[in-house]
Amino acid sequence: MNNAQVETSSSLISETSEIEIVKTTISSDIISKSKDKFTKDAIRTSLKASTVDGIFAGIFGITTGGILLSNFLVELGASPMTFGLLASIPMLVNLIQPLGAYISERFHSRCQYSLLIYAPSRLIWLILVIGIAAFSQKLIDSQQLVTLTLLIVLVSHLWGGLGSASWLSWIATLVHRRLRGRYFGIRNSVASLTNLICVPVAGLAVSHWYGGTLQGYGVALLIGILFGVMSLGCQYFKLDINPQAQNAVVTDAKNLDVTTNRQIADVNLISQPKFWQSIRKDTNFLMFLLYFSVWMFAVNLCNPFFNLYMLDTLDLDVTWVTLYSSLQAGANMLMLILWGRLADKIGNRSVLFFMGILVAIAPLLWLGIGYTSLDMWLWLPMLHIFLGGSGAAIDLCGNNMQLEVAPLKNQSIYFATIAAVAGLCGAFGTIIGGFLVQINFCGGLLGLFVFSTIFRLVALLPLIFVQESRGRQSFIQAFQLFQPFRLRLRG
């Protein structure tokens, strides 16, 4: 007989001074309950720790991806196909997420599983730091360093992919459904502020490093790894989740298991349901999966090549590109809170659909941009601000929609299925995009931007048939966006 602490999901963010936890004892025949108490501060501390975790992890992500890694490969003379592979690897390895979700459900602690997965996936980047030092000493050539970089990206994301679904299930349990828009809006906004500050600073430091940009990137990468390790320390300040107890109690249809790090209880292994049979009957989930998969293909058909277009075709200095990225992060930060509140009011689907139309036509705005003063000082900054503001809505509401369409029991496996299928489609998009650019099909990059727009518009069609768990949301409410502002003016 094993004990588990179970908290009702409706009391996660309540207006009372404390949150009741029901201790559930699970045996083959009897479920007895006793009461224990957790204060609201425990939940608040968990969410604050998650926000700080996002800041530190964001700094790690800045140095191991994005413009800094792209510029590093440009300096090494990497081909467009390399950029396609670089962008496709993080999505392609999502195929391993169902395996990671299955393994995580066998653990008794989300926290322990997260540390086991993310510590090696971040520390492996130290090998690239060593590789850059070896390249500086002319022990390896540029092609070998490019290959080493791709291998590290592959192994890091492959290992990290085992924990993504488990982490998302963890945070979904801690954040009440009605507050997800606001909380994730604030969390992502803080992460965007981190990008706003750190990306230009890192870009400036790398481009002006006395030993050259390659050595400068090596130093920035080492600092990023340190922050990545620091983010793992934030896990200890979050309420832990016992996946096995959670699945057992969700079967009882009332409670979720939320335990402190020192009070994780053991529960007998709960057999998994016939998952694939249940998912085939879930039309709503399948429709969202179709939308998200086609959207990922369409977006990644050209998105990974925007930086290549600026660094290679326009021949812009990395300082300029990081400045534009900061403007994009700033717009993302300012709009996230607005989108979060709006999504809580009218629903995520409405925001996704109408903002999706704007994001769909965004690649067309790159047509005609060249290396002129007007483009550098006006059009490129405005384009990145637009991409940041509109992209914030898509990222936030897309994440929230995943939480809405996935059932509570074995939630991480549903998340992993979405990530695996959509990741495969996204990876296929980047590979196809890189190939089309390399053979200069239909004008190369500019032709690719047109194709991406067409597929993005097609991807929005299945979204019309997706329903959120809250029945009150509808597209009609989306036309009432400005009603609160009219009320304020009247007041």
Secondary structure, DSSP 8 states (H G I E B T S, - for coil): -EEEEEEEGGGTT-SSSEEEEEEEEE-SS-EEEEEEEEEHHHHHHHHHHHHHHHHHHHHHHHHHSHHHHHHHHHHTT--HHHHHHHHHHHHHGGGGHHHHHHHHTTSS-HHHHHHHHHHHHHHTTHHHHHHHHHHHTTSS-HHHHHHHHHHHHHHHHHHHHHHHHHHHHHHHHHS-GGGHHHHHHHHHHHHHHHHHHHHHHHHHHHHT-TT-HHHHHHHHHHHHHHHHHHHHHGGGGS-EE-HHHHHHHHHTTSEE-EE-TT------------HHHHHHH-HHHHHHHHHHHHHHHHHHTTGGGHHHIIIIIS---HHHHHHHHHHHHHHHHHHHHHHHHHHHHH-HHHHHHHHHHHHHHGGGGGTT--SSHHIIIIIHHHHHHHHHHHHHHHHHHHHHHHHHHS-STTHHHHHHHHHHHHHHHHHHHHHHHHHHHHTTGGGTHHHHHHHHHHHHHHHTTGGGG---SSTT--HHHHTTTTHHHHHHHH-
